[in-house]
């Protein structure tokens, strides 16, 4: 499940990166969002 989220996040970053006028801020937000989702998933699994 986490792999699917990571894959979706990667596709989103790639599509944004191809968009003209992209800023590092948008890229960082995408990375931080993916990291947050990953942490939540790990915590959910650990709590079982």
PyMOL commands that set and color helices and strands:
alter all, ss='L'
color gray80, all
select helices_A, chain A and resi 2-18+24-47
alter helices_A, ss='H'
color red, helices_A
deselect
rebuild
show_as cartoon
